[in-house]
Amino acid sequence: MISCGCRCIVCKSQQLTSHSFVAPDGYDDIHHTCKSCGTHFNHLDGETYAKCEICKFP
């Protein structure tokens, strides 16, 4: 598991699971899923996802 010190953008919990991947632009990127509220989000742009094909979420 990767640790970046992020907090959930919804509930501010630090209990996150991390999903790293190489983005289409070739750069490493990471999404998180909050263990407290279940929000799946991109930690760089603040976008949340109900379903994510990249990480296979949910």
DSSP file (Angstrom, degrees, kcal/mol; ACC not computed):
  #  RESIDUE AA STRUCTURE BP1 BP2  ACC     N-H-->O    O-->H-N    N-H-->O    O-->H-N    TCO  KAPPA ALPHA  PHI   PSI    X-CA   Y-CA   Z-CA
    1    1 A M              0   0    0      0, 0.0     2,-0.3     0, 0.0    18,-0.1   0.000 360.0 360.0 360.0 137.7    0.0    0.0    0.0
    2    2 A I        -     0   0    0     16,-0.1     2,-0.5     2,-0.0    16,-0.1  -0.714 360.0-155.7 -91.7 140.1    1.2    3.5   -0.9
    3    3 A S        +     0   0    0     -2,-0.3    14,-0.0     1,-0.1    15,-0.0  -0.972  25.8 158.5-118.7 124.3    1.1    6.2    1.7
    4    4 A C        -     0   0    0     -2,-0.5    -1,-0.1     2,-0.1    -2,-0.0   0.401  57.7-111.6-122.8   0.2    1.0    9.9    0.6
    5    5 A G        +     0   0    0      1,-0.2    -2,-0.1     9,-0.1     9,-0.0   0.610  64.7 152.3  80.2  11.4   -0.5   11.6    3.7
    6    6 A C        -     0   0    0      8,-0.1     2,-0.3     1,-0.0    -1,-0.2  -0.247  33.1-148.0 -70.9 161.7   -3.7   12.4    1.9
    7    7 A R        -     0   0    0     36,-0.1     7,-0.2     8,-0.1     6,-0.1  -0.927  33.5 -88.8-124.3 154.1   -7.1   12.8    3.6
    8    8 A C     >  -     0   0    0      5,-2.6     4,-1.1    -2,-0.3    32,-0.0  -0.379  29.4-139.5 -60.3 136.3  -10.5   12.0    2.1
    9    9 A I  T  4 S+     0   0    0      2,-0.1    -1,-0.2     1,-0.1    39,-0.0   0.612  99.2  39.8 -76.2 -10.5  -11.9   15.0    0.3
   10   10 A V  T  4 S+     0   0    0      3,-0.1    -1,-0.1    29,-0.1    -2,-0.0   0.864 134.5  10.7 -99.3 -56.8  -15.3   14.3    1.8
   11   11 A C  T  4 S-     0   0    0      2,-0.1    -2,-0.1    28,-0.0    -3,-0.0   0.481  90.1-126.1-107.7  -3.9  -14.9   13.2    5.4
   12   12 A K     <  +     0   0    0     -4,-1.1    -3,-0.1     1,-0.2     2,-0.1   0.561  54.6 152.5  70.9  11.4  -11.2   14.1    5.9
   13   13 A S        -     0   0    0     -6,-0.1    -5,-2.6     1,-0.1    -1,-0.2  -0.381  42.9-150.3 -67.8 148.9  -10.3   10.6    7.2
   14   14 A Q        +     0   0    0     -7,-0.2     2,-1.5     1,-0.1    -1,-0.1   0.354  69.4 106.7 -97.9   3.1   -6.8    9.3    6.7
   15   15 A Q        +     0   0    0      2,-0.0    20,-3.4    -7,-0.0    21,-0.6  -0.649  52.5 149.0 -84.3  87.6   -8.0    5.7    6.4
   16   16 A L  E     -A   34   0A   0     -2,-1.5     2,-0.4    18,-0.2    18,-0.2  -0.883  44.8-143.0-123.6 149.8   -7.5    5.2    2.7
   17   17 A T  E     -A   33   0A   0     16,-2.6    16,-2.3    -2,-0.3     2,-0.4  -0.904  28.2-140.8-103.4 145.0   -6.7    2.5    0.3
   18   18 A S  E     -A   32   0A   0     -2,-0.4     2,-0.4    14,-0.2    14,-0.2  -0.844  16.1-168.2-113.9 144.0   -4.5    3.5   -2.6
   19   19 A H  E     -A   31   0A   0     12,-3.0    12,-2.3    -2,-0.4     2,-0.2  -0.898  13.0-168.3-130.9  99.1   -4.6    2.5   -6.3
   20   20 A S  E     +A   30   0A   0     -2,-0.4     2,-0.3    10,-0.2    10,-0.2  -0.628  16.8 152.8 -91.7 151.0   -1.6    3.5   -8.3
   21   21 A F  E     -A   29   0A   0      8,-2.2     8,-3.1    -2,-0.2     2,-0.6  -0.964  48.1 -96.4-161.9 167.8   -1.5    3.4  -12.1
   22   22 A V  E     -A   28   0A   0     -2,-0.3     6,-0.2     6,-0.2     5,-0.1  -0.891  43.8-136.1 -97.2 120.3    0.1    4.9  -15.2
   23   23 A A    >   -     0   0    0      4,-3.1     3,-2.6    -2,-0.6    -1,-0.0  -0.228  26.9-100.4 -70.8 162.5   -2.2    7.6  -16.6
   24   24 A P  T 3  S+     0   0    0      0, 0.0    -1,-0.1     0, 0.0    -2,-0.0   0.762 123.7  60.8 -56.0 -25.5   -2.8    7.9  -20.4
   25   25 A D  T 3  S-     0   0    0      2,-0.1     3,-0.1     1,-0.0    -2,-0.1   0.457 121.0-108.8 -82.4   1.1   -0.4   10.8  -20.5
   26   26 A G  S <  S+     0   0    0     -3,-2.6     2,-0.2     1,-0.3    -1,-0.0   0.356  79.4 122.2  93.0  -5.4    2.4    8.4  -19.2
   27   27 A Y        -     0   0    0      1,-0.1    -4,-3.1    -5,-0.1    -1,-0.3  -0.620  69.3-105.3 -91.3 150.5    2.7    9.8  -15.7
   28   28 A D  E     +A   22   0A   0     -6,-0.2     2,-0.3    -2,-0.2    -6,-0.2  -0.520  46.9 175.2 -69.0 138.3    2.2    7.8  -12.5
   29   29 A D  E     -A   21   0A   0     -8,-3.1    -8,-2.2    -2,-0.2     2,-0.3  -0.869  15.7-150.2-138.6 171.3   -1.1    8.7  -10.8
   30   30 A I  E     -A   20   0A   0     -2,-0.3    13,-1.0   -10,-0.2    14,-0.4  -0.995   5.1-164.4-149.7 138.8   -3.0    7.5   -7.8
   31   31 A H  E     -AB  19  42A   0    -12,-2.3   -12,-3.0    -2,-0.3     2,-0.3  -0.873  14.6-152.7-114.6 155.4   -6.6    7.2   -6.7
   32   32 A H  E     -AB  18  41A   0      9,-2.8     9,-2.8    -2,-0.3     2,-0.4  -0.928   7.5-154.3-125.7 152.1   -7.8    6.6   -3.2
   33   33 A T  E     -AB  17  40A   0    -16,-2.3   -16,-2.6    -2,-0.3     2,-0.4  -0.998  24.2-128.9-123.3 127.5  -10.8    5.0   -1.7
   34   34 A C  E  >  -A   16   0A   0      5,-2.7     4,-1.4    -2,-0.4   -18,-0.2  -0.598   8.1-156.5 -77.4 127.8  -11.8    6.1    1.8
   35   35 A K  T  4 S+     0   0    0    -20,-3.4    -1,-0.2    -2,-0.4   -19,-0.1   0.702  91.8  51.1 -74.3 -19.6  -12.3    3.2    4.2
   36   36 A S  T  4 S+     0   0    0    -21,-0.6    -1,-0.2     3,-0.1   -20,-0.1   0.925 130.2   8.4 -84.4 -48.5  -14.6    5.5    6.4
   37   37 A C  T  4 S-     0   0    0      2,-0.1    -2,-0.2   -24,-0.0    -1,-0.1   0.534  92.9-121.5-115.1  -8.6  -17.1    6.9    3.9
   38   38 A G     <  +     0   0    0     -4,-1.4     2,-0.2     1,-0.3    -3,-0.1   0.509  53.7 154.7  84.5   4.4  -16.4    4.9    0.7
   39   39 A T        -     0   0    0     -6,-0.1    -5,-2.7     9,-0.0     2,-0.5  -0.485  30.8-153.7 -69.6 132.7  -15.5    7.9   -1.6
   40   40 A H  E     +BC  33  49A   0      9,-0.6     9,-2.8    -7,-0.2     2,-0.3  -0.934  29.6 158.6-106.6 127.9  -13.2    7.0   -4.5
   41   41 A F  E     -BC  32  48A   0     -9,-2.8    -9,-2.8    -2,-0.5     2,-0.6  -0.966  47.0-112.0-151.0 161.3  -11.2   10.0   -5.7
   42   42 A N  E  >  -B   31   0A   0      5,-2.6     4,-1.6    -2,-0.3     5,-0.2  -0.865  25.8-151.4 -93.1 123.2   -8.2   11.4   -7.5
   43   43 A H  T  4 S+     0   0    0    -13,-1.0    -1,-0.1    -2,-0.6   -12,-0.1   0.690  88.9  50.4 -74.3 -17.3   -5.9   13.0   -4.9
   44   44 A L  T  4 S+     0   0    0    -14,-0.4    -1,-0.2     1,-0.1   -13,-0.1   0.907 123.4  22.3 -86.7 -45.2   -4.4   15.5   -7.4
   45   45 A D  T  4 S-     0   0    0      2,-0.1    -2,-0.2     0, 0.0    -1,-0.1   0.522  96.6-123.7-103.9  -5.0   -7.5   17.0   -9.1
   46   46 A G     <  +     0   0    0     -4,-1.6     2,-0.2     1,-0.2    -3,-0.1   0.612  55.9 151.9  77.2  11.0  -10.1   16.3   -6.4
   47   47 A E        -     0   0    0     -5,-0.2    -5,-2.6    -6,-0.0     2,-0.3  -0.565  31.9-150.2 -77.5 138.1  -12.4   14.4   -8.8
   48   48 A T  E     -C   41   0A   0     -2,-0.2     2,-0.4    -7,-0.2    -7,-0.2  -0.785   6.8-153.3-106.6 154.7  -14.6   11.8   -7.2
   49   49 A Y  E     -C   40   0A   0     -9,-2.8    -9,-0.6    -2,-0.3     3,-0.2  -0.989  23.4-170.0-132.0 132.4  -15.8    8.6   -9.0
   50   50 A A  S    S+     0   0    0     -2,-0.4     2,-0.3     1,-0.4    -1,-0.1   0.768  95.0  12.1 -81.2 -30.6  -18.9    6.5   -8.5
   51   51 A K  S    S-     0   0    0      7,-0.1     2,-0.5   -11,-0.1    -1,-0.4  -0.986  71.2-165.8-146.7 136.3  -17.3    4.0  -10.9
   52   52 A C  B  >> -D   57   0B   0      5,-3.0     5,-1.7    -2,-0.3     4,-1.0  -0.957  12.0-169.8-131.8 114.7  -13.7    3.9  -12.2
   53   53 A E  T  45S+     0   0    0     -2,-0.5    -1,-0.1     3,-0.2     0, 0.0   0.824  88.7  59.5 -69.1 -31.8  -12.6    1.8  -15.1
   54   54 A I  T  45S+     0   0    0      1,-0.2    -1,-0.2     2,-0.1    -2,-0.0   0.935 119.7  25.1 -62.6 -48.2   -8.9    2.5  -14.4
   55   55 A C  T  45S-     0   0    0      2,-0.1    -1,-0.2   -34,-0.0    -2,-0.2   0.455 105.0-119.5 -96.9  -3.3   -9.0    1.1  -10.9
   56   56 A K  T  <5 -     0   0    0     -4,-1.0    -3,-0.2     1,-0.2    -2,-0.1   0.861  49.7-160.1  63.1  36.3  -11.9   -1.3  -11.4
   57   57 A F  B   <  D   52   0B   0     -5,-1.7    -5,-3.0     1,-0.3    -1,-0.2  -0.786 360.0 360.0 -90.9 134.4  -13.8    0.5   -8.7
   58   58 A P              0   0    0      0, 0.0    -1,-0.3     0, 0.0    -7,-0.1  -0.993 360.0 360.0 -81.5 360.0  -16.1   -0.6   -7.1
